Amino acid sequence: MRFIATADWQLGMTAHYLDDEARPRFQQGRLDAVGRIAEVAKQYDAAFVIACGDIFESNQLDRAIVARTFEILRLFTVPVVLLPGNHDVLDASSIYNSAVFAARLPEHVHVLRDSTPFAVVPGAEIVGAPWFSKRPLLDLVAEACAQLEPTPTGVVRIIAGHGAVSTLNPDRDALAEIDVSALRMVLDEARAHVAVLGDRHSTYEVDSRIWYPGTPEVTNRREDDPGNVLVIDVDDAEVKLEKVHVGGWAFIVVEERLDCIEDVELLEKRLQDLPDKNRTAVWLSLSGTLTTVANARLDSVLQEASELFARLDHWRRHTDLAVIPDGHDFADLGLGGFAEKARDELTVLAGGSDQSAQTAQDALGLLYRYSGGGR
């Protein structure tokens, strides 16, 4: 039995860190990634698709997001099973209980509303652990598996859950964490063959039979391996997996040490070589010491790059870049009068260690450019 495992689509995600121009493209990109999952399902001849939680960013979304979701779901030619997670909990206000959802839900799309084994196709059933509140007080996966009997002969059984596992969760007192040892026992006792989980946005192996497929489209720069789905084969209790990339966006942290204008030019080349700039967000982590001339060149490089990337920004907490005026920076500009006096005063301030030093360094860069430097 072959199926596709995915999770954390978070359709309708606001992406507040992107500007107004990039944000709609990012929202569409998440829908496009789901469309590529339909292509993967067809390409690999999968029997069905299971999405393990957080299909939607929240239960309060614009009707247009829901409508566009259904348009994408109609691209699938196999059953698609949705599990409510912590973002789209199955409570009284759930999007899954709304009139617009019920009216437009395609026949091949199913929502797991309890933990009764769901026969998705002949020979395969899914046991889901849906979220009914934002803060469950117990291990929902363990509860879903508590009454399971051994899997019937000829049937592949999949556990679908959502949440942090005990081997990764830093909060040892979390009531809802998924007990990995208990879940392994369920699998060892042949009460299920494989477990797929949502909540962790990077593709991650908990156990050879317990996996996080991760989000199909990146959501955070700290994610290790986002943008994938898992193609899972279960044959005679043997589980085989293949990771397939479907994401179209990239969130990148660029770390560079800059100590001269040649280093700035290498950074420029690195940024130029990044593909798909309109779908790439870049956070810069820069360190080193630059002259006013080199820093002015850096400002020019970053200004041009910011017009191409979906986001280009300094990661302030990881930036340690100092600008130290050099005696030759303004030598060829012929400054005099007020401009020369301003340069001298700013040069003194720029050598300090407080916030005014940063302001003076920025002002020197402006003075350099407005005086014709770098032309």
C-alpha positions as a Markdown table, in Angstrom:
| # | Residue | x | y | z |
|---|---|---|---|---|
| 1 | Met | 0.0 | 0.0 | 0.0 |
| 2 | Arg | 1.4 | 3.4 | -1.0 |
| 3 | Phe | 0.2 | 6.7 | 0.3 |
| 4 | Ile | 1.4 | 10.3 | 0.7 |
| 5 | Ala | 2.0 | 11.8 | 4.1 |
| 6 | Thr | 1.9 | 15.6 | 4.6 |
| 7 | Ala | 1.0 | 18.1 | 7.4 |
| 8 | Asp | 1.0 | 21.7 | 8.4 |
| 9 | Trp | -0.3 | 23.3 | 5.2 |
| 10 | Gln | -1.4 | 26.4 | 7.3 |
| 11 | Leu | -3.3 | 27.8 | 4.4 |
| 12 | Gly | -4.1 | 31.5 | 5.0 |
| 13 | Met | -0.9 | 32.1 | 6.8 |
| 14 | Thr | -0.4 | 35.8 | 7.3 |
| 15 | Ala | 3.4 | 35.9 | 7.0 |
| 16 | His | 3.7 | 39.2 | 8.8 |
| 17 | Tyr | 7.5 | 39.3 | 8.2 |
| 18 | Leu | 7.0 | 39.8 | 4.5 |
| 19 | Asp | 6.0 | 43.1 | 3.0 |
| 20 | Asp | 2.6 | 43.9 | 1.4 |
| 21 | Glu | 3.8 | 43.1 | -2.1 |
| 22 | Ala | 5.3 | 39.6 | -1.2 |
| 23 | Arg | 2.6 | 38.4 | 1.2 |
| 24 | Pro | -0.1 | 37.5 | -1.4 |
| 25 | Arg | 2.5 | 35.6 | -3.4 |
| 26 | Phe | 3.5 | 33.7 | -0.4 |
| 27 | Gln | -0.1 | 32.8 | 0.4 |
| 28 | Gln | -0.6 | 31.6 | -3.2 |
| 29 | Gly | 2.7 | 29.7 | -2.9 |
| 30 | Arg | 1.3 | 27.6 | -0.1 |
| 31 | Leu | -1.7 | 26.7 | -2.2 |
| 32 | Asp | 0.6 | 25.9 | -5.1 |
| 33 | Ala | 2.6 | 23.5 | -2.9 |
| 34 | Val | -0.6 | 21.6 | -2.1 |
| 35 | Gly | -1.3 | 21.4 | -5.9 |
| 36 | Arg | 2.1 | 19.8 | -6.3 |
| 37 | Ile | 1.2 | 17.2 | -3.7 |
| 38 | Ala | -1.6 | 16.2 | -6.0 |
| 39 | Glu | 0.9 | 15.8 | -8.8 |
| 40 | Val | 3.2 | 13.7 | -6.6 |
| 41 | Ala | 0.2 | 11.5 | -5.7 |
| 42 | Lys | -0.5 | 10.9 | -9.3 |
| 43 | Gln | 3.1 | 10.5 | -10.3 |
| 44 | Tyr | 3.8 | 7.8 | -7.6 |
| 45 | Asp | 0.4 | 6.1 | -8.1 |
| 46 | Ala | -0.5 | 6.7 | -4.4 |
| 47 | Ala | -3.8 | 5.3 | -3.1 |
| 48 | Phe | -4.6 | 8.3 | -0.9 |
| 49 | Val | -3.1 | 11.3 | 0.9 |
| 50 | Ile | -3.2 | 12.0 | 4.6 |
| 51 | Ala | -2.6 | 15.5 | 6.0 |
| 52 | Cys | -1.8 | 15.5 | 9.7 |
| 53 | Gly | -3.1 | 18.7 | 11.2 |
| 54 | Asp | -3.0 | 22.4 | 10.8 |
| 55 | Ile | -4.5 | 22.4 | 7.3 |
| 56 | Phe | -5.6 | 25.9 | 7.9 |
| 57 | Glu | -3.8 | 28.7 | 9.8 |
| 58 | Ser | -6.8 | 29.2 | 12.0 |
| 59 | Asn | -10.5 | 28.7 | 12.2 |
| 60 | Gln | -11.2 | 32.3 | 11.3 |
| 61 | Leu | -10.2 | 32.7 | 7.7 |
| 62 | Asp | -11.6 | 34.7 | 4.8 |
| 63 | Arg | -14.1 | 32.8 | 2.7 |
| 64 | Ala | -11.9 | 33.3 | -0.3 |
| 65 | Ile | -9.1 | 31.2 | 1.3 |
| 66 | Val | -11.5 | 28.3 | 1.9 |
| 67 | Ala | -12.8 | 28.6 | -1.7 |
| 68 | Arg | -9.3 | 28.5 | -3.2 |
| 69 | Thr | -8.5 | 25.6 | -0.9 |
| 70 | Phe | -11.3 | 23.6 | -2.4 |
| 71 | Glu | -10.2 | 24.5 | -5.9 |
| 72 | Ile | -6.8 | 23.0 | -5.1 |
| 73 | Leu | -8.3 | 19.9 | -3.5 |
| 74 | Arg | -10.3 | 19.2 | -6.6 |
| 75 | Leu | -6.9 | 18.5 | -8.4 |
| 76 | Phe | -6.5 | 15.3 | -6.4 |
| 77 | Thr | -7.7 | 12.1 | -8.0 |
| 78 | Val | -7.4 | 10.0 | -4.8 |
| 79 | Pro | -9.0 | 10.4 | -1.4 |
| 80 | Val | -7.5 | 13.1 | 0.8 |
| 81 | Val | -7.9 | 12.8 | 4.6 |
| 82 | Leu | -7.6 | 15.9 | 6.8 |
| 83 | Leu | -6.8 | 15.8 | 10.5 |
| 84 | Pro | -7.7 | 18.9 | 12.7 |
| 85 | Gly | -4.6 | 20.1 | 14.6 |
| 86 | Asn | -3.9 | 22.9 | 17.1 |
| 87 | His | -4.3 | 25.7 | 14.5 |
| 88 | Asp | -7.7 | 24.4 | 13.2 |
| 89 | Val | -9.1 | 22.6 | 16.2 |
| 90 | Leu | -12.4 | 20.7 | 15.9 |
| 91 | Asp | -14.3 | 22.9 | 18.4 |
| 92 | Ala | -17.6 | 24.8 | 18.1 |
| 93 | Ser | -16.0 | 27.5 | 15.9 |
| 94 | Ser | -14.1 | 25.0 | 13.7 |
| 95 | Ile | -13.8 | 25.8 | 10.1 |
| 96 | Tyr | -14.6 | 22.2 | 9.5 |
| 97 | Asn | -18.1 | 22.8 | 10.9 |
| 98 | Ser | -18.8 | 25.9 | 9.0 |
| 99 | Ala | -21.6 | 26.1 | 6.4 |
| 100 | Val | -19.2 | 27.2 | 3.6 |
| 101 | Phe | -16.9 | 24.2 | 4.3 |
| 102 | Ala | -19.8 | 21.7 | 4.3 |
| 103 | Ala | -21.3 | 23.2 | 1.1 |
| 104 | Arg | -18.1 | 23.0 | -0.9 |
| 105 | Leu | -16.3 | 19.9 | 0.4 |
| 106 | Pro | -15.4 | 17.6 | -2.5 |
| 107 | Glu | -16.6 | 14.0 | -2.1 |
| 108 | His | -13.1 | 12.6 | -2.1 |
| 109 | Val | -12.0 | 14.8 | 0.9 |
| 110 | His | -12.6 | 13.5 | 4.4 |
| 111 | Val | -12.2 | 15.0 | 7.8 |
| 112 | Leu | -11.2 | 12.8 | 10.8 |
| 113 | Arg | -13.6 | 13.8 | 13.5 |
| 114 | Asp | -12.9 | 10.9 | 15.9 |
| 115 | Ser | -10.5 | 8.0 | 16.4 |
| 116 | Thr | -12.7 | 5.3 | 14.8 |
| 117 | Pro | -10.6 | 3.5 | 12.2 |
| 118 | Phe | -11.5 | 5.0 | 8.9 |
| 119 | Ala | -11.4 | 2.8 | 5.8 |
| 120 | Val | -10.0 | 5.2 | 3.4 |
| 121 | Val | -9.6 | 2.7 | 0.6 |
| 122 | Pro | -10.0 | -1.1 | 0.5 |
| 123 | Gly | -7.1 | -2.6 | 2.5 |
| 124 | Ala | -6.1 | 0.6 | 4.3 |
| 125 | Glu | -7.5 | 2.4 | 7.4 |
| 126 | Ile | -6.5 | 5.5 | 9.3 |
| 127 | Val | -6.8 | 6.0 | 13.0 |
| 128 | Gly | -6.8 | 9.7 | 13.7 |
| 129 | Ala | -6.2 | 11.8 | 16.9 |
| 130 | Pro | -7.9 | 15.1 | 16.1 |
| 131 | Trp | -7.5 | 18.1 | 18.4 |
| 132 | Phe | -10.8 | 19.3 | 20.1 |
| 133 | Ser | -9.2 | 22.2 | 22.0 |
| 134 | Lys | -6.1 | 24.3 | 21.9 |
| 135 | Arg | -4.7 | 22.8 | 25.1 |
| 136 | Pro | -5.5 | 19.1 | 25.4 |
| 137 | Leu | -4.9 | 17.6 | 28.8 |
| 138 | Leu | -3.7 | 14.2 | 27.6 |
| 139 | Asp | -1.8 | 12.4 | 24.9 |
| 140 | Leu | -4.3 | 12.3 | 22.1 |
| 141 | Val | -2.4 | 9.7 | 20.1 |
| 142 | Ala | -2.2 | 7.3 | 23.1 |
| 143 | Glu | -6.0 | 7.8 | 23.7 |
| 144 | Ala | -6.7 | 7.1 | 20.0 |
| 145 | Cys | -4.7 | 3.9 | 20.2 |
| 146 | Ala | -5.9 | 2.6 | 23.6 |
| 147 | Gln | -8.6 | 0.3 | 22.3 |
| 148 | Leu | -7.0 | -0.8 | 19.1 |
| 149 | Glu | -7.0 | -4.5 | 18.4 |
| 150 | Pro | -4.3 | -6.1 | 16.2 |
| 151 | Thr | -4.6 | -5.0 | 12.6 |
| 152 | Pro | -6.7 | -7.4 | 10.5 |
| 153 | Thr | -4.9 | -9.5 | 8.0 |
| 154 | Gly | -4.6 | -7.8 | 4.6 |
| 155 | Val | -5.1 | -4.3 | 6.1 |
| 156 | Val | -2.6 | -1.5 | 6.4 |
| 157 | Arg | -3.3 | 0.7 | 9.4 |
| 158 | Ile | -1.9 | 4.2 | 9.8 |
| 159 | Ile | -1.9 | 6.3 | 12.9 |
| 160 | Ala | -2.3 | 10.0 | 12.2 |
| 161 | Gly | -1.5 | 12.4 | 15.0 |
| 162 | His | -0.4 | 16.0 | 15.7 |
| 163 | Gly | 1.9 | 17.4 | 18.3 |
| 164 | Ala | 5.3 | 17.3 | 20.0 |
| 165 | Val | 6.8 | 13.9 | 20.8 |
| 166 | Ser | 8.3 | 13.1 | 24.1 |
| 167 | Thr | 11.8 | 12.6 | 22.7 |
| 168 | Leu | 11.8 | 16.2 | 21.3 |
| 169 | Asn | 9.5 | 18.2 | 23.5 |
| 170 | Pro | 11.6 | 20.4 | 25.9 |
| 171 | Asp | 8.6 | 20.8 | 28.3 |
| 172 | Arg | 8.8 | 17.6 | 30.3 |
| 173 | Asp | 5.5 | 18.5 | 32.1 |
| 174 | Ala | 3.5 | 18.9 | 28.9 |
| 175 | Leu | 0.3 | 16.9 | 29.3 |
| 176 | Ala | -0.4 | 16.5 | 25.5 |
| 177 | Glu | 3.1 | 15.3 | 24.4 |
| 178 | Ile | 3.1 | 12.1 | 22.3 |
| 179 | Asp | 4.7 | 9.3 | 24.3 |
| 180 | Val | 7.1 | 7.7 | 21.8 |
| 181 | Ser | 7.6 | 4.6 | 23.8 |
| 182 | Ala | 3.9 | 4.0 | 24.0 |
| 183 | Leu | 3.5 | 4.6 | 20.3 |
| 184 | Arg | 6.4 | 2.2 | 19.5 |
| 185 | Met | 4.6 | -0.5 | 21.6 |
| 186 | Val | 1.4 | 0.0 | 19.5 |
| 187 | Leu | 3.5 | -0.6 | 16.3 |
| 188 | Asp | 5.5 | -3.5 | 17.9 |
| 189 | Glu | 2.2 | -5.2 | 18.8 |
| 190 | Ala | 1.0 | -4.9 | 15.2 |
| 191 | Arg | -1.9 | -2.7 | 16.1 |
| 192 | Ala | -0.7 | -0.4 | 13.4 |
| 193 | His | 2.0 | -0.3 | 10.8 |
| 194 | Val | 3.2 | 3.3 | 10.7 |
| 195 | Ala | 2.5 | 6.6 | 12.4 |
| 196 | Val | 2.7 | 10.0 | 10.7 |
| 197 | Leu | 2.6 | 13.2 | 12.7 |
| 198 | Gly | 2.1 | 16.9 | 12.2 |
| 199 | Asp | 3.3 | 20.0 | 14.2 |
| 200 | Arg | 7.1 | 19.8 | 13.5 |
| 201 | His | 7.6 | 21.7 | 10.2 |
| 202 | Ser | 10.8 | 19.9 | 9.2 |
| 203 | Thr | 10.9 | 16.4 | 7.8 |
| 204 | Tyr | 12.1 | 14.3 | 10.8 |
| 205 | Glu | 12.4 | 10.6 | 11.6 |
| 206 | Val | 11.4 | 9.8 | 15.2 |
| 207 | Asp | 11.6 | 6.1 | 14.5 |
| 208 | Ser | 11.8 | 4.1 | 11.3 |
| 209 | Arg | 8.0 | 3.8 | 11.6 |
| 210 | Ile | 7.2 | 7.2 | 13.1 |
| 211 | Trp | 7.7 | 10.3 | 11.0 |
| 212 | Tyr | 7.0 | 14.0 | 10.7 |
| 213 | Pro | 6.6 | 14.8 | 7.0 |
| 214 | Gly | 6.9 | 18.5 | 7.7 |
| 215 | Thr | 5.3 | 21.4 | 6.1 |
| 216 | Pro | 5.1 | 21.4 | 2.2 |
| 217 | Glu | 6.1 | 25.1 | 2.2 |
| 218 | Val | 8.6 | 26.8 | 4.5 |
| 219 | Thr | 7.2 | 28.9 | 7.3 |
| 220 | Asn | 10.2 | 29.9 | 9.4 |
| 221 | Arg | 13.9 | 30.5 | 8.8 |
| 222 | Arg | 14.7 | 28.1 | 11.7 |
| 223 | Glu | 13.2 | 25.1 | 9.9 |
| 224 | Asp | 15.9 | 22.5 | 9.0 |
| 225 | Asp | 14.2 | 20.6 | 6.2 |
| 226 | Pro | 10.8 | 22.0 | 5.2 |
| 227 | Gly | 9.0 | 21.8 | 1.8 |
| 228 | Asn | 8.6 | 18.1 | 1.6 |
| 229 | Val | 6.1 | 15.3 | 1.6 |
| 230 | Leu | 6.7 | 11.6 | 2.3 |
| 231 | Val | 5.8 | 8.8 | -0.1 |
| 232 | Ile | 5.3 | 5.8 | 2.1 |
| 233 | Asp | 5.1 | 2.2 | 1.1 |
| 234 | Val | 3.9 | -0.5 | 3.6 |
| 235 | Asp | 4.4 | -4.1 | 2.4 |
| 236 | Asp | 4.2 | -7.1 | 4.7 |
| 237 | Ala | 4.9 | -4.8 | 7.7 |
| 238 | Glu | 7.9 | -3.3 | 6.0 |
| 239 | Val | 7.9 | 0.5 | 5.8 |
| 240 | Lys | 9.8 | 2.2 | 3.0 |
| 241 | Leu | 9.8 | 6.0 | 2.6 |
| 242 | Glu | 10.9 | 8.5 | 0.0 |
| 243 | Lys | 11.1 | 12.2 | 0.6 |
| 244 | Val | 9.9 | 14.4 | -2.2 |
| 245 | His | 10.4 | 18.2 | -2.3 |
| 246 | Val | 7.3 | 20.2 | -3.3 |
| 247 | Gly | 8.0 | 23.7 | -1.8 |
| 248 | Gly | 8.7 | 26.7 | -4.0 |
| 249 | Trp | 9.9 | 29.2 | -1.4 |
| 250 | Ala | 13.2 | 29.5 | 0.5 |
| 251 | Phe | 14.0 | 31.2 | 3.7 |
| 252 | Ile | 17.8 | 31.6 | 4.0 |
| 253 | Val | 20.2 | 32.9 | 6.6 |
| 254 | Val | 23.3 | 34.4 | 4.9 |
| 255 | Glu | 26.3 | 34.6 | 7.3 |
| 256 | Glu | 29.3 | 36.6 | 6.1 |
| 257 | Arg | 32.4 | 38.3 | 7.6 |
| 258 | Leu | 33.1 | 41.6 | 5.9 |
| 259 | Asp | 36.4 | 43.3 | 6.4 |
| 260 | Cys | 37.1 | 44.9 | 3.1 |
| 261 | Ile | 35.4 | 46.0 | -0.1 |
| 262 | Glu | 36.4 | 42.7 | -1.8 |
| 263 | Asp | 34.3 | 40.8 | 0.9 |
| 264 | Val | 31.3 | 43.0 | 0.1 |
| 265 | Glu | 31.7 | 42.1 | -3.6 |
| 266 | Leu | 31.8 | 38.4 | -2.7 |
| 267 | Leu | 28.5 | 38.9 | -0.7 |
| 268 | Glu | 27.1 | 40.7 | -3.8 |
| 269 | Lys | 28.0 | 37.7 | -5.9 |
| 270 | Arg | 26.5 | 35.2 | -3.4 |
| 271 | Leu | 23.2 | 37.1 | -3.4 |
| 272 | Gln | 23.2 | 37.4 | -7.2 |
| 273 | Asp | 23.6 | 33.6 | -7.5 |
| 274 | Leu | 20.5 | 32.8 | -5.4 |
| 275 | Pro | 17.7 | 31.6 | -7.6 |
| 276 | Asp | 14.0 | 32.5 | -7.5 |
| 277 | Lys | 14.6 | 35.8 | -5.7 |
| 278 | Asn | 10.9 | 36.7 | -5.7 |
| 279 | Arg | 10.2 | 33.6 | -3.7 |
| 280 | Thr | 13.2 | 33.9 | -1.4 |
| 281 | Ala | 13.5 | 35.6 | 2.0 |
| 282 | Val | 17.0 | 36.4 | 3.2 |
| 283 | Trp | 18.2 | 37.2 | 6.7 |
| 284 | Leu | 21.7 | 38.6 | 6.9 |
| 285 | Ser | 24.1 | 37.8 | 9.7 |
| 286 | Leu | 27.1 | 40.0 | 9.1 |
| 287 | Ser | 30.2 | 40.6 | 11.1 |
| 288 | Gly | 33.5 | 42.3 | 10.7 |
| 289 | Thr | 34.9 | 45.9 | 10.3 |
| 290 | Leu | 34.4 | 48.1 | 7.2 |
| 291 | Thr | 35.6 | 51.5 | 6.2 |
| 292 | Thr | 33.0 | 54.1 | 5.3 |
| 293 | Val | 33.7 | 53.5 | 1.6 |
| 294 | Ala | 33.2 | 49.7 | 1.9 |
| 295 | Asn | 30.1 | 50.2 | 4.0 |
| 296 | Ala | 28.6 | 52.6 | 1.4 |
| 297 | Arg | 29.2 | 49.9 | -1.2 |
| 298 | Leu | 27.5 | 47.4 | 1.1 |
| 299 | Asp | 24.5 | 49.8 | 1.4 |
| 300 | Ser | 24.3 | 50.0 | -2.4 |
| 301 | Val | 24.5 | 46.2 | -2.8 |
| 302 | Leu | 21.7 | 45.6 | -0.2 |
| 303 | Gln | 19.5 | 48.4 | -1.6 |
| 304 | Glu | 19.6 | 46.7 | -5.1 |
| 305 | Ala | 19.1 | 43.3 | -3.7 |
| 306 | Ser | 16.1 | 44.3 | -1.5 |
| 307 | Glu | 14.3 | 45.2 | -4.7 |
| 308 | Leu | 14.6 | 41.7 | -6.0 |
| 309 | Phe | 14.1 | 39.4 | -2.9 |
| 310 | Ala | 10.8 | 38.8 | -1.2 |
| 311 | Arg | 12.6 | 40.0 | 1.9 |
| 312 | Leu | 16.1 | 41.1 | 2.7 |
| 313 | Asp | 16.8 | 42.1 | 6.2 |
| 314 | His | 19.5 | 42.2 | 8.8 |
| 315 | Trp | 19.1 | 39.6 | 11.6 |
| 316 | Arg | 19.9 | 42.2 | 14.2 |
| 317 | Arg | 20.6 | 39.8 | 17.1 |
| 318 | His | 23.2 | 38.0 | 15.0 |
| 319 | Thr | 24.9 | 41.0 | 13.4 |
| 320 | Asp | 28.1 | 42.5 | 14.6 |
| 321 | Leu | 29.3 | 44.8 | 11.9 |
| 322 | Ala | 31.4 | 47.9 | 12.8 |
| 323 | Val | 32.1 | 50.8 | 10.5 |
| 324 | Ile | 35.4 | 52.6 | 11.2 |
| 325 | Pro | 36.2 | 55.7 | 9.1 |
| 326 | Asp | 39.5 | 55.5 | 7.3 |
| 327 | Gly | 41.6 | 58.6 | 6.7 |
| 328 | His | 41.4 | 58.1 | 3.0 |
| 329 | Asp | 37.6 | 57.6 | 2.7 |
| 330 | Phe | 36.9 | 61.3 | 1.9 |
| 331 | Ala | 40.3 | 62.2 | 0.5 |
| 332 | Asp | 39.3 | 62.6 | -3.1 |
| 333 | Leu | 35.9 | 64.3 | -2.5 |
| 334 | Gly | 37.2 | 67.9 | -1.8 |
| 335 | Leu | 35.0 | 68.5 | 1.2 |
| 336 | Gly | 35.1 | 71.9 | 2.8 |
| 337 | Gly | 33.2 | 74.2 | 5.0 |
| 338 | Phe | 30.2 | 72.7 | 6.7 |
| 339 | Ala | 30.6 | 69.3 | 5.1 |
| 340 | Glu | 34.2 | 69.0 | 6.3 |
| 341 | Lys | 33.3 | 70.0 | 9.8 |
| 342 | Ala | 30.4 | 67.5 | 9.8 |
| 343 | Arg | 32.8 | 64.7 | 8.7 |
| 344 | Asp | 35.3 | 65.5 | 11.4 |
| 345 | Glu | 32.6 | 65.5 | 14.1 |
| 346 | Leu | 30.9 | 62.3 | 12.9 |
| 347 | Thr | 34.3 | 60.6 | 12.7 |
| 348 | Val | 34.9 | 61.2 | 16.4 |
| 349 | Leu | 31.4 | 60.0 | 17.3 |
| 350 | Ala | 31.7 | 56.9 | 15.1 |
| 351 | Gly | 34.6 | 55.7 | 17.1 |
| 352 | Gly | 32.5 | 55.3 | 20.2 |
| 353 | Ser | 30.7 | 52.2 | 21.6 |
| 354 | Asp | 27.2 | 53.5 | 22.3 |
| 355 | Gln | 24.1 | 53.9 | 20.1 |
| 356 | Ser | 25.3 | 57.3 | 18.8 |
| 357 | Ala | 28.3 | 55.6 | 17.2 |
| 358 | Gln | 26.0 | 53.6 | 15.0 |
| 359 | Thr | 24.1 | 56.7 | 14.1 |
| 360 | Ala | 27.3 | 58.5 | 13.3 |
| 361 | Gln | 28.5 | 55.6 | 11.1 |
| 362 | Asp | 25.2 | 55.7 | 9.2 |
| 363 | Ala | 25.5 | 59.5 | 8.8 |
| 364 | Leu | 29.1 | 59.2 | 7.5 |
| 365 | Gly | 27.8 | 56.7 | 4.8 |
| 366 | Leu | 25.2 | 59.2 | 3.7 |
| 367 | Leu | 27.7 | 62.0 | 3.7 |
| 368 | Tyr | 30.0 | 59.9 | 1.6 |
| 369 | Arg | 27.3 | 59.1 | -1.0 |
| 370 | Tyr | 25.8 | 62.6 | -1.1 |
| 371 | Ser | 29.3 | 64.0 | -1.6 |
| 372 | Gly | 29.7 | 62.0 | -4.8 |
| 373 | Gly | 31.6 | 59.0 | -3.3 |
| 374 | Gly | 31.4 | 55.7 | -5.1 |
| 375 | Arg | 30.3 | 57.3 | -8.5 |
